Amino acid sequence: MTKPDRPTIRLFVEGELAAGQAFELAQAQAHYLRNVLRREVGSELGLFNGRGPEFRAVITTLSKKAAGVDLLAPIVDFEPARPLTLLFAPIKRTPMEWILAKGTELGVTRFQPVITEHTQSERLRPERLQTIMVEAAEQCERLTIPSLEQPLPLREAVRGFGGRIGAAFEAGGFSPVVQQLLPERAGQEILTEPPGALLVGPEGGFHPDEVKWLADQDNVFGLSLGPRVLKAETAAIALIAVFQALVGDGDKHPDFRGSARH
């Protein structure tokens, strides 16, 4: 549940923010506040810009095309998000948008589309996807917005990543996620360098040649998500969620009690 002293409405803005400042919101945000949320002058909201703290703001003017707010004190101190890249093959529009929305909620900081042998859709709509990431960040009380990179061929993206990559595979004898991320449960040494990126394949999975190539890369280790064949979007969210719960930021929230917002 949201803290009672924190506004339930949060908006991401591009400009610089400071206590005592008057700030003009974008026309679309004015429309959203007035016509969708039915807010009025005097209503409070939170503003954040992805680079600093979130501020409490009070609406001072509100019309069909404009809204002005006064910034009060900071609500939440800024803390950079723990870096986590998701490398994923573009898929159909709706499930791909779902990956970006839920990945944002789960703490992904960078989305890197990769082109594979079985990639069926290489066309992205960056403006639409940016809007989806912003809306997800506003909803989940996150202070930063993930970046969305230009698509790269699979091999180029993997070679260019400067860290370890945990890659999800449907089959092939790869170790379960828990065994790889918490190897002490299997009597192995504790993982000292968690991966900085996670990789999931396209609809239809990776080509056998890609699986072999990935298995040969020093910075890639394979992960099994269980006995069932998962859809690409399911595999992406399942892998992120398990990673964050085991070695990521799943326990960072001061009020972490498994609560959910609907």
Phi, psi and omega in degrees: 000151178287141177302141183296337182264010180246129181303141179283339179260125179233140178230138174270133179231159183272332188283173177283147184235142178204146179301138180087359184273144169269137187223135178262128179274160178293157182302318181297325178289324176298316178299317181298315181293316187280313190262334180264309183271347180059038177280161182229170174302134183101344178290150180256153175207171176253142176237137176216153183238008178082357183234352184208192182292165173271137182248145169284138180225150178237134182288127180252329176220145181205118177226186181298327188241359184210151176212135176239145179226156169253132180274132178258218183281156174298144178264314184228131176292148180280136174221122180303142179288148176294127184299131174208116179262137171250117172266124184216150177274130178304137178232194182300157192304306186297309178295331178291319176297325178295319178300315182291321180294309183287326175297322176297315179300327184270000171105009175297135180256345183209127177254123179241102175293140179233143180262122182243177179300324184260007179298125184261341182223116180255356184270125177247155175244086188304319182295317178296316182292325176297318178299319180296318179294319179297313180298322179294319179295320178299319184288324189262012177065028176276148182261351181236159177248131178296159173265150177240115184272166174289145180300144177228151171302147184309309184295323179293319181294319181292315180296326185278350180277128186270045180191186181281149182232126173264117186252129180274131178233150180285325184204179175116015175077022180278154184288150175298156183303312184298319181297325180281319185274332176232067188295346178298337177290339179256014179076019180255176178293147179294138180296119182264344181226086178301152180295147176267355181214152175238145184232129174232152185268187183271181170299129184094352176080177177287150172291146179309323178294325177291320178299315180297316181296316180298319180296337181273352183277133183296331184263008181242134170230143185277147180229138174258134178261016176116184188280349184261148175278120184260148171295156185303317182290326177294316180299319182298310184289322178299317181294316179298314183297316180294317180300312182295325179290326185271311186226004183263224185253024184296342181248016185279330186294128182298337180250029184293108177221023180072019182282159182226153175250136180246000000 
